[in-house]
Amino acid sequence: MLNRRSFIISAGATAATRIVPVVSRTSGRRVLTLVYDKALGMMRAVERIVP
């Protein structure tokens, strides 16, 4: 079962692994969107790189 604490930990770990490649690419704009995840029952952040 995925609870709020484990979700935050896994999201932080995922973000940490993605920071290095994103920082190295300077072109493009980062768009952060909040979406409601029915499976988790809470809001979730989705990040996209827009050229």
C-alpha distance matrix in Angstrom:
0.0 3.8 6.2 9.9 11.1 9.1 10.1 13.6 13.9 13.1 15.3 17.9 18.0 18.5 21.1 22.9 23.3 24.7 27.1 29.8 30.5 30.4 32.8 35.2 35.6 37.6 38.3 36.1 34.4 30.8 29.3 26.2 24.8 22.1 20.3 17.9 14.7 14.0 10.6 9.5 12.2 14.1 16.9 16.7 19.7 21.3 24.2 27.1 30.4 33.4 36.7
3.8 0.0 3.8 6.8 8.2 6.1 6.4 9.9 10.7 9.9 11.8 14.4 14.9 15.3 17.7 19.6 20.3 21.5 23.8 26.6 27.4 27.1 29.4 31.9 32.3 34.2 35.0 32.7 30.9 27.2 25.9 22.6 21.4 18.8 17.3 15.3 12.3 12.5 9.4 7.3 10.4 11.4 13.8 13.3 16.2 17.9 20.8 23.9 27.2 30.2 33.5
6.2 3.8 0.0 3.8 5.6 5.6 6.1 8.7 10.1 10.6 12.1 14.2 15.5 16.4 18.1 20.0 21.4 22.5 24.2 27.3 28.4 27.9 29.8 32.6 33.1 34.7 35.6 33.3 31.2 27.5 26.0 22.5 21.3 18.3 17.3 15.2 12.8 13.1 10.8 7.7 9.7 10.2 12.8 13.0 16.0 18.4 21.3 24.7 28.0 30.9 34.4
9.9 6.8 3.8 0.0 3.8 5.6 5.1 6.2 8.7 9.9 10.4 12.2 14.2 15.2 16.2 18.2 20.1 21.0 22.2 25.5 26.9 25.9 27.6 30.7 31.2 32.4 33.5 31.2 28.8 25.0 23.5 19.9 18.9 16.0 15.6 13.9 12.3 13.5 12.0 8.3 9.6 8.7 10.7 11.0 13.6 16.6 19.3 22.9 26.1 29.0 32.5
11.1 8.2 5.6 3.8 0.0 3.8 5.4 5.2 6.3 8.7 9.9 10.6 12.4 14.3 15.3 16.6 18.7 20.1 21.1 24.2 26.0 25.3 26.7 29.7 30.7 32.1 33.5 31.6 29.4 25.6 24.7 21.2 20.8 18.3 18.4 17.1 15.6 17.0 15.2 11.7 13.4 12.3 13.7 13.3 15.3 18.1 20.3 23.9 26.8 30.0 33.2
9.1 6.1 5.6 5.6 3.8 0.0 3.8 5.5 5.0 6.0 8.4 9.7 10.5 12.1 14.0 15.2 16.7 18.4 19.9 22.7 24.2 24.1 25.8 28.4 29.4 31.2 32.5 30.7 28.9 25.2 24.4 21.2 20.9 18.6 18.4 17.3 15.1 16.5 14.1 11.1 13.8 13.1 14.5 13.3 15.2 17.4 19.5 22.8 25.7 29.0 32.2
10.1 6.4 6.1 5.1 5.4 3.8 0.0 3.8 5.4 5.2 6.0 8.4 9.9 10.4 12.0 14.1 15.5 16.5 18.1 21.3 22.4 21.8 23.8 26.5 27.1 28.7 29.8 27.7 25.7 22.0 20.9 17.6 17.1 14.9 14.6 13.8 11.8 13.7 11.8 8.7 11.4 10.2 11.0 9.6 11.5 13.7 16.0 19.4 22.5 25.7 29.0
13.6 9.9 8.7 6.2 5.2 5.5 3.8 0.0 3.8 5.5 5.1 6.0 8.6 9.8 10.4 12.1 14.3 15.3 16.2 19.5 21.1 20.2 21.7 24.7 25.5 26.9 28.3 26.3 24.2 20.5 19.8 16.4 16.5 14.6 15.2 15.0 13.8 16.2 14.9 11.6 13.6 11.5 11.5 9.9 10.9 13.6 15.3 18.9 21.7 24.9 28.1
13.9 10.7 10.1 8.7 6.3 5.0 5.4 3.8 0.0 3.8 5.5 5.1 6.2 8.6 9.9 10.5 12.6 14.4 15.5 18.2 20.1 19.9 21.3 24.0 25.3 27.0 28.7 27.2 25.5 21.8 21.7 18.7 19.3 17.8 18.4 18.3 16.7 19.0 17.1 14.1 16.6 15.0 15.1 13.1 13.7 15.7 17.0 20.3 22.7 26.2 29.1
13.1 9.9 10.6 9.9 8.7 6.0 5.2 5.5 3.8 0.0 3.8 5.4 5.1 6.1 8.5 9.8 10.8 12.5 14.4 17.0 18.3 18.4 20.3 22.7 23.7 25.7 27.1 25.5 24.1 20.5 20.4 17.7 18.1 16.9 17.1 17.2 15.1 17.6 15.4 13.0 16.1 14.8 14.7 12.1 12.6 13.8 15.1 18.2 20.7 24.2 27.1
15.3 11.8 12.1 10.4 9.9 8.4 6.0 5.1 5.5 3.8 0.0 3.8 5.5 5.1 6.1 8.5 10.0 10.6 12.2 15.4 16.5 15.9 17.8 20.6 21.2 22.9 24.1 22.3 20.6 17.0 16.7 13.9 14.5 13.6 14.3 15.0 13.6 16.6 15.2 12.8 15.3 13.3 12.3 9.3 9.1 10.5 11.6 14.9 17.5 20.9 23.9
17.9 14.4 14.2 12.2 10.6 9.7 8.4 6.0 5.1 5.4 3.8 0.0 3.8 5.4 5.1 6.1 8.7 9.9 10.5 13.6 15.5 15.0 16.2 19.1 20.3 21.9 23.7 22.3 20.7 17.2 17.6 15.0 16.3 15.7 17.1 18.1 17.1 20.2 18.9 16.1 18.4 16.1 15.0 12.2 11.3 12.8 13.1 16.3 18.2 21.8 24.5
18.0 14.9 15.5 14.2 12.4 10.5 9.9 8.6 6.2 5.1 5.5 3.8 0.0 3.8 5.5 5.1 6.4 8.8 10.2 12.4 14.3 14.7 16.1 18.4 20.0 22.1 24.0 23.0 22.0 18.7 19.4 17.3 18.8 18.4 19.4 20.4 18.9 21.8 20.0 17.6 20.5 18.6 17.7 14.7 13.9 14.6 14.6 17.3 18.9 22.7 25.1
18.5 15.3 16.4 15.2 14.3 12.1 10.4 9.8 8.6 6.1 5.1 5.4 3.8 0.0 3.8 5.4 5.3 6.4 8.9 11.4 12.2 12.5 14.6 16.8 17.7 20.0 21.4 20.2 19.3 16.1 16.8 14.9 16.3 16.5 17.3 18.6 17.1 20.2 18.6 16.8 19.7 17.9 16.6 13.1 11.9 11.7 11.6 14.0 15.7 19.5 21.9
21.1 17.7 18.1 16.2 15.3 14.0 12.0 10.4 9.9 8.5 6.1 5.1 5.5 3.8 0.0 3.8 5.5 5.1 6.1 9.4 10.7 10.1 11.8 14.5 15.4 17.3 18.9 17.7 16.5 13.2 14.2 12.5 14.6 15.1 16.7 18.6 17.9 21.3 20.3 18.2 20.6 18.2 16.2 12.8 10.7 10.7 9.8 12.3 13.7 17.4 19.9
22.9 19.6 20.0 18.2 16.6 15.2 14.1 12.1 10.5 9.8 8.5 6.1 5.1 5.4 3.8 0.0 3.8 5.4 5.4 7.7 10.1 10.4 11.2 13.7 15.5 17.5 19.7 19.2 18.4 15.6 17.2 15.8 18.2 18.8 20.5 22.3 21.4 24.7 23.5 21.2 23.7 21.4 19.6 16.4 14.4 14.5 13.2 15.4 16.1 19.9 21.8
23.3 20.3 21.4 20.1 18.7 16.7 15.5 14.3 12.6 10.8 10.0 8.7 6.4 5.3 5.5 3.8 0.0 3.8 5.8 6.8 8.2 9.7 11.2 12.7 14.4 17.1 19.1 18.8 18.7 16.1 17.9 17.0 19.3 20.2 21.5 23.3 22.1 25.3 23.8 22.1 24.9 22.9 21.3 17.7 15.8 15.1 13.6 15.1 15.6 19.3 21.0
24.7 21.5 22.5 21.0 20.1 18.4 16.5 15.3 14.4 12.5 10.6 9.9 8.8 6.4 5.1 5.4 3.8 0.0 3.8 5.7 5.9 6.4 8.7 10.5 11.4 14.0 15.6 15.1 15.0 12.5 14.5 14.0 16.6 18.0 19.5 21.9 21.1 24.5 23.5 22.0 24.6 22.4 20.2 16.5 14.0 12.7 10.6 11.6 11.8 15.6 17.2
27.1 23.8 24.2 22.2 21.1 19.9 18.1 16.2 15.5 14.4 12.2 10.5 10.2 8.9 6.1 5.4 5.8 3.8 0.0 3.8 5.7 5.2 6.0 8.6 10.2 12.1 14.4 14.3 14.0 11.7 14.3 14.0 17.1 18.8 20.9 23.4 23.1 26.7 26.0 24.1 26.4 23.7 21.3 17.9 15.0 14.1 11.5 12.6 12.2 15.8 17.2
29.8 26.6 27.3 25.5 24.2 22.7 21.3 19.5 18.2 17.0 15.4 13.6 12.4 11.4 9.4 7.7 6.8 5.7 3.8 0.0 3.8 5.5 5.3 6.3 9.0 11.4 14.2 14.9 15.5 14.1 17.0 17.3 20.5 22.4 24.4 27.0 26.5 30.0 29.1 27.4 29.9 27.4 25.0 21.5 18.6 17.5 14.7 15.1 13.9 17.3 17.9
30.5 27.4 28.4 26.9 26.0 24.2 22.4 21.1 20.1 18.3 16.5 15.5 14.3 12.2 10.7 10.1 8.2 5.9 5.7 3.8 0.0 3.8 5.5 5.2 6.6 9.9 11.9 12.6 13.8 12.8 15.9 16.7 19.8 22.1 23.8 26.6 26.1 29.6 28.9 27.6 30.1 27.7 25.2 21.6 18.6 16.7 13.6 13.2 11.6 14.7 15.0
30.4 27.1 27.9 25.9 25.3 24.1 21.8 20.2 19.9 18.4 15.9 15.0 14.7 12.5 10.1 10.4 9.7 6.4 5.2 5.5 3.8 0.0 3.8 5.5 5.3 7.7 9.5 9.6 10.3 9.1 12.4 13.5 16.8 19.3 21.4 24.5 24.4 28.1 27.8 26.5 28.5 25.9 23.1 19.6 16.2 14.4 11.0 10.4 8.6 11.8 12.5
32.8 29.4 29.8 27.6 26.7 25.8 23.8 21.7 21.3 20.3 17.8 16.2 16.1 14.6 11.8 11.2 11.2 8.7 6.0 5.3 5.5 3.8 0.0 3.8 5.4 6.6 9.7 10.8 11.4 10.7 14.3 15.4 19.0 21.5 24.0 27.1 27.2 31.0 30.7 29.1 31.0 28.1 25.3 21.9 18.5 17.2 13.7 13.5 11.4 14.1 14.3
35.2 31.9 32.6 30.7 29.7 28.4 26.5 24.7 24.0 22.7 20.6 19.1 18.4 16.8 14.5 13.7 12.7 10.5 8.6 6.3 5.2 5.5 3.8 0.0 3.8 6.2 9.2 11.3 13.0 13.2 16.8 18.4 21.9 24.5 26.8 29.9 29.9 33.6 33.2 31.8 33.9 31.2 28.4 24.9 21.6 19.8 16.3 15.4 12.8 15.1 14.4
35.6 32.3 33.1 31.2 30.7 29.4 27.1 25.5 25.3 23.7 21.2 20.3 20.0 17.7 15.4 15.5 14.4 11.4 10.2 9.0 6.6 5.3 5.4 3.8 0.0 3.8 5.7 7.8 10.1 10.9 14.6 16.8 20.1 23.2 25.3 28.7 28.9 32.5 32.5 31.4 33.3 30.7 27.6 24.2 20.7 18.5 14.8 13.1 10.0 11.7 10.7
37.6 34.2 34.7 32.4 32.1 31.2 28.7 26.9 27.0 25.7 22.9 21.9 22.1 20.0 17.3 17.5 17.1 14.0 12.1 11.4 9.9 7.7 6.6 6.2 3.8 0.0 3.8 6.5 8.5 10.3 14.0 16.5 20.0 23.3 25.8 29.3 30.0 33.7 34.0 32.8 34.4 31.5 28.2 25.0 21.4 19.4 15.6 13.9 10.5 11.5 10.1
38.3 35.0 35.6 33.5 33.5 32.5 29.8 28.3 28.7 27.1 24.1 23.7 24.0 21.4 18.9 19.7 19.1 15.6 14.4 14.2 11.9 9.5 9.7 9.2 5.7 3.8 0.0 3.8 7.0 9.7 13.0 16.1 19.3 22.8 25.1 28.7 29.6 33.2 33.8 32.9 34.3 31.6 28.1 25.1 21.4 19.0 15.3 12.8 9.1 8.9 6.7
36.1 32.7 33.3 31.2 31.6 30.7 27.7 26.3 27.2 25.5 22.3 22.3 23.0 20.2 17.7 19.2 18.8 15.1 14.3 14.9 12.6 9.6 10.8 11.3 7.8 6.5 3.8 0.0 3.8 6.7 9.6 13.0 15.9 19.5 21.7 25.4 26.4 30.0 30.8 30.0 31.3 28.5 25.1 22.2 18.5 16.0 12.3 9.7 6.0 5.3 4.1
34.4 30.9 31.2 28.8 29.4 28.9 25.7 24.2 25.5 24.1 20.6 20.7 22.0 19.3 16.5 18.4 18.7 15.0 14.0 15.5 13.8 10.3 11.4 13.0 10.1 8.5 7.0 3.8 0.0 3.8 6.4 9.8 12.8 16.5 19.0 22.7 24.1 27.7 28.8 27.8 28.7 25.8 22.2 19.6 15.9 13.7 10.2 8.2 5.6 5.0 6.2
30.8 27.2 27.5 25.0 25.6 25.2 22.0 20.5 21.8 20.5 17.0 17.2 18.7 16.1 13.2 15.6 16.1 12.5 11.7 14.1 12.8 9.1 10.7 13.2 10.9 10.3 9.7 6.7 3.8 0.0 3.8 6.5 9.9 13.3 15.9 19.5 20.8 24.5 25.4 24.3 25.2 22.3 18.7 16.0 12.2 10.3 6.8 5.8 4.7 6.2 8.8
29.3 25.9 26.0 23.5 24.7 24.4 20.9 19.8 21.7 20.4 16.7 17.6 19.4 16.8 14.2 17.2 17.9 14.5 14.3 17.0 15.9 12.4 14.3 16.8 14.6 14.0 13.0 9.6 6.4 3.8 0.0 3.8 6.5 10.1 12.7 16.4 18.1 21.7 23.0 22.0 22.6 19.7 16.0 13.7 10.1 8.2 5.7 5.2 6.3 7.0 10.5
26.2 22.6 22.5 19.9 21.2 21.2 17.6 16.4 18.7 17.7 13.9 15.0 17.3 14.9 12.5 15.8 17.0 14.0 14.0 17.3 16.7 13.5 15.4 18.4 16.8 16.5 16.1 13.0 9.8 6.5 3.8 0.0 3.8 6.8 9.8 13.4 15.1 18.8 20.1 18.7 19.2 16.1 12.4 10.2 6.6 5.8 4.5 6.5 8.9 10.5 14.1
24.8 21.4 21.3 18.9 20.8 20.9 17.1 16.5 19.3 18.1 14.5 16.3 18.8 16.3 14.6 18.2 19.3 16.6 17.1 20.5 19.8 16.8 19.0 21.9 20.1 20.0 19.3 15.9 12.8 9.9 6.5 3.8 0.0 3.8 6.4 10.1 12.2 15.7 17.6 16.5 16.6 13.7 10.0 8.3 5.7 5.2 6.3 8.2 11.4 12.4 16.2
22.1 18.8 18.3 16.0 18.3 18.6 14.9 14.6 17.8 16.9 13.6 15.7 18.4 16.5 15.1 18.8 20.2 18.0 18.8 22.4 22.1 19.3 21.5 24.5 23.2 23.3 22.8 19.5 16.5 13.3 10.1 6.8 3.8 0.0 3.8 6.9 9.4 12.8 14.8 13.5 13.1 10.1 6.3 5.6 4.6 6.2 8.8 11.4 14.8 16.1 19.9
20.3 17.3 17.3 15.6 18.4 18.4 14.6 15.2 18.4 17.1 14.3 17.1 19.4 17.3 16.7 20.5 21.5 19.5 20.9 24.4 23.8 21.4 24.0 26.8 25.3 25.8 25.1 21.7 19.0 15.9 12.7 9.8 6.4 3.8 0.0 3.8 6.3 9.5 11.8 11.2 10.7 8.5 5.5 5.3 6.3 7.1 10.6 12.8 16.5 17.8 21.6
17.9 15.3 15.2 13.9 17.1 17.3 13.8 15.0 18.3 17.2 15.0 18.1 20.4 18.6 18.6 22.3 23.3 21.9 23.4 27.0 26.6 24.5 27.1 29.9 28.7 29.3 28.7 25.4 22.7 19.5 16.4 13.4 10.1 6.9 3.8 0.0 3.8 6.2 9.0 8.5 7.3 5.8 4.3 6.0 8.7 10.2 13.9 16.3 20.1 21.5 25.3
14.7 12.3 12.8 12.3 15.6 15.1 11.8 13.8 16.7 15.1 13.6 17.1 18.9 17.1 17.9 21.4 22.1 21.1 23.1 26.5 26.1 24.4 27.2 29.9 28.9 30.0 29.6 26.4 24.1 20.8 18.1 15.1 12.2 9.4 6.3 3.8 0.0 3.8 5.5 5.5 5.8 5.7 5.9 6.3 9.6 10.7 14.5 16.9 20.7 22.5 26.2
14.0 12.5 13.1 13.5 17.0 16.5 13.7 16.2 19.0 17.6 16.6 20.2 21.8 20.2 21.3 24.7 25.3 24.5 26.7 30.0 29.6 28.1 31.0 33.6 32.5 33.7 33.2 30.0 27.7 24.5 21.7 18.8 15.7 12.8 9.5 6.2 3.8 0.0 3.8 5.5 4.8 7.0 8.6 9.9 13.3 14.4 18.2 20.5 24.3 25.9 29.6
10.6 9.4 10.8 12.0 15.2 14.1 11.8 14.9 17.1 15.4 15.2 18.9 20.0 18.6 20.3 23.5 23.8 23.5 26.0 29.1 28.9 27.8 30.7 33.2 32.5 34.0 33.8 30.8 28.8 25.4 23.0 20.1 17.6 14.8 11.8 9.0 5.5 3.8 0.0 3.8 5.6 8.2 10.3 10.7 14.2 15.1 18.8 21.2 24.9 27.0 30.6
9.5 7.3 7.7 8.3 11.7 11.1 8.7 11.6 14.1 13.0 12.8 16.1 17.6 16.8 18.2 21.2 22.1 22.0 24.1 27.4 27.6 26.5 29.1 31.8 31.4 32.8 32.9 30.0 27.8 24.3 22.0 18.7 16.5 13.5 11.2 8.5 5.5 5.5 3.8 0.0 3.8 5.5 8.1 8.7 12.4 14.2 17.7 20.6 24.3 26.7 30.3
12.2 10.4 9.7 9.6 13.4 13.8 11.4 13.6 16.6 16.1 15.3 18.4 20.5 19.7 20.6 23.7 24.9 24.6 26.4 29.9 30.1 28.5 31.0 33.9 33.3 34.4 34.3 31.3 28.7 25.2 22.6 19.2 16.6 13.1 10.7 7.3 5.8 4.8 5.6 3.8 0.0 3.8 7.2 9.4 13.2 15.4 19.1 22.0 25.7 27.7 31.5
14.1 11.4 10.2 8.7 12.3 13.1 10.2 11.5 15.0 14.8 13.3 16.1 18.6 17.9 18.2 21.4 22.9 22.4 23.7 27.4 27.7 25.9 28.1 31.2 30.7 31.5 31.6 28.5 25.8 22.3 19.7 16.1 13.7 10.1 8.5 5.8 5.7 7.0 8.2 5.5 3.8 0.0 3.8 6.5 10.1 12.9 16.4 19.6 23.3 25.3 29.1
16.9 13.8 12.8 10.7 13.7 14.5 11.0 11.5 15.1 14.7 12.3 15.0 17.7 16.6 16.2 19.6 21.3 20.2 21.3 25.0 25.2 23.1 25.3 28.4 27.6 28.2 28.1 25.1 22.2 18.7 16.0 12.4 10.0 6.3 5.5 4.3 5.9 8.6 10.3 8.1 7.2 3.8 0.0 3.8 6.9 9.8 13.2 16.4 20.0 21.8 25.6
16.7 13.3 13.0 11.0 13.3 13.3 9.6 9.9 13.1 12.1 9.3 12.2 14.7 13.1 12.8 16.4 17.7 16.5 17.9 21.5 21.6 19.6 21.9 24.9 24.2 25.0 25.1 22.2 19.6 16.0 13.7 10.2 8.3 5.6 5.3 6.0 6.3 9.9 10.7 8.7 9.4 6.5 3.8 0.0 3.8 6.5 9.9 13.2 16.8 19.1 22.8
19.7 16.2 16.0 13.6 15.3 15.2 11.5 10.9 13.7 12.6 9.1 11.3 13.9 11.9 10.7 14.4 15.8 14.0 15.0 18.6 18.6 16.2 18.5 21.6 20.7 21.4 21.4 18.5 15.9 12.2 10.1 6.6 5.7 4.6 6.3 8.7 9.6 13.3 14.2 12.4 13.2 10.1 6.9 3.8 0.0 3.8 6.5 10.0 13.4 15.8 19.4
21.3 17.9 18.4 16.6 18.1 17.4 13.7 13.6 15.7 13.8 10.5 12.8 14.6 11.7 10.7 14.5 15.1 12.7 14.1 17.5 16.7 14.4 17.2 19.8 18.5 19.4 19.0 16.0 13.7 10.3 8.2 5.8 5.2 6.2 7.1 10.2 10.7 14.4 15.1 14.2 15.4 12.9 9.8 6.5 3.8 0.0 3.8 6.7 10.4 12.7 16.4
24.2 20.8 21.3 19.3 20.3 19.5 16.0 15.3 17.0 15.1 11.6 13.1 14.6 11.6 9.8 13.2 13.6 10.6 11.5 14.7 13.6 11.0 13.7 16.3 14.8 15.6 15.3 12.3 10.2 6.8 5.7 4.5 6.3 8.8 10.6 13.9 14.5 18.2 18.8 17.7 19.1 16.4 13.2 9.9 6.5 3.8 0.0 3.8 7.0 9.7 13.2
27.1 23.9 24.7 22.9 23.9 22.8 19.4 18.9 20.3 18.2 14.9 16.3 17.3 14.0 12.3 15.4 15.1 11.6 12.6 15.1 13.2 10.4 13.5 15.4 13.1 13.9 12.8 9.7 8.2 5.8 5.2 6.5 8.2 11.4 12.8 16.3 16.9 20.5 21.2 20.6 22.0 19.6 16.4 13.2 10.0 6.7 3.8 0.0 3.8 6.3 9.8
30.4 27.2 28.0 26.1 26.8 25.7 22.5 21.7 22.7 20.7 17.5 18.2 18.9 15.7 13.7 16.1 15.6 11.8 12.2 13.9 11.6 8.6 11.4 12.8 10.0 10.5 9.1 6.0 5.6 4.7 6.3 8.9 11.4 14.8 16.5 20.1 20.7 24.3 24.9 24.3 25.7 23.3 20.0 16.8 13.4 10.4 7.0 3.8 0.0 3.8 6.5
33.4 30.2 30.9 29.0 30.0 29.0 25.7 24.9 26.2 24.2 20.9 21.8 22.7 19.5 17.4 19.9 19.3 15.6 15.8 17.3 14.7 11.8 14.1 15.1 11.7 11.5 8.9 5.3 5.0 6.2 7.0 10.5 12.4 16.1 17.8 21.5 22.5 25.9 27.0 26.7 27.7 25.3 21.8 19.1 15.8 12.7 9.7 6.3 3.8 0.0 3.8
36.7 33.5 34.4 32.5 33.2 32.2 29.0 28.1 29.1 27.1 23.9 24.5 25.1 21.9 19.9 21.8 21.0 17.2 17.2 17.9 15.0 12.5 14.3 14.4 10.7 10.1 6.7 4.1 6.2 8.8 10.5 14.1 16.2 19.9 21.6 25.3 26.2 29.6 30.6 30.3 31.5 29.1 25.6 22.8 19.4 16.4 13.2 9.8 6.5 3.8 0.0
